[in-house]
Amino acid sequence: MDILPPELWMHIFAFSCTDGGFTGRSLSGVSRATHYLSKPAKYQSLCVVGRDQLFKLLVVLSRLPPNERRIRYLFIAGFDDTKAFDGRAMDLPVNADDILGRVLRLVAPSLVSLDIHRRTVLRQPSAFEIDFPLLTDLTLHGPYQSLHPIRLRPGAASFPSLRRIDIHHFSHRPAHFLQHIVLAAPRLTCLRVPQCSFTPYEIQVALGILQPVASDSEAVFFPPSLETLLIDADSLMARMDAFEGNARTTQFLKKYQKIAARDKRVRVMQGRREWTPVAEAQQQWLQDVARLSMLES
């Protein structure tokens, strides 16, 4: 430890702590000096699976001062069980969704990457009600029912640094999806969403391919920063509405393919499975964390 200056050790520890939290916990037990120098990176990258781990994380974060709970990369999964916790003795919420919201509020000031994975239908992800000043990557594994309503203050951005949004599933077409995304993330560069997120007309207007009709007072345009729009071919509507849904899905898909041929920012992707296993989602998150940490180093 005496060979290198403390600042260099801290940089090495920060570069190393990009897994689910194992490295940070291990370093803190090596020696007193290593514990002290690695402390800022101990909670830098965390993978939380299961409602018990989520509750324990809230307990830990609630006891830490703000300068010691600087989580930068966070993956949360497996908290769908609606069974209540007994957190009354510590003045903590007892519902899993309330606990998630409390955790996100505590880590929001420092968070760079957030991946939320769930299996049950949720009307609105808690992340869209909180300001994340440094968040650059957001991944939501649904199925989500809608993103409406998102409470945005006039003139304020909930995600001023957000560059990439990846939403895996909606249970049906969300209300005012484009309006909320554009308002919340004014510097967006990459958006990946299911086909049911918007209509071909809405996306052509948002891309500037079509002029909105005179009666369309809520026309939305993507920010100039958008570089990539990935549309996952979606078969969910077909299962929900049999023949009519299948015909509509096929019709929209052909239109999206024509849009992709016209605008190089648009790509139509092979539809992803309805539910991504936690292990697979976690592995993808770790790859994203490695990419982000390399860019920041």
Secondary structure, DSSP 8 states (H G I E B T S, - for coil): --SS-HHHHHHHHHHH--SSSHHHHHHTTT-HHHHHHHGGGTTSEEEEESHHHHHHHHHHHHHS-GGG----EEEEE----------GGGT---SHHHHHHHHHHHHTTT-SEEEEE-SS-BSS-GGGGS--SS--EEEEES-B---------TT--S-TT--EEEE--BSS--TTHHHHHHHH-TT--EEEEEGGGS-HHHHHHHHTSS---TT-TT-----TT--EEEEE---HHHHHHHHHHHHHHHHHHHHHHHHHHH-TTEEEE----SS--HHHHHHHHHHHHHHHHHHH-
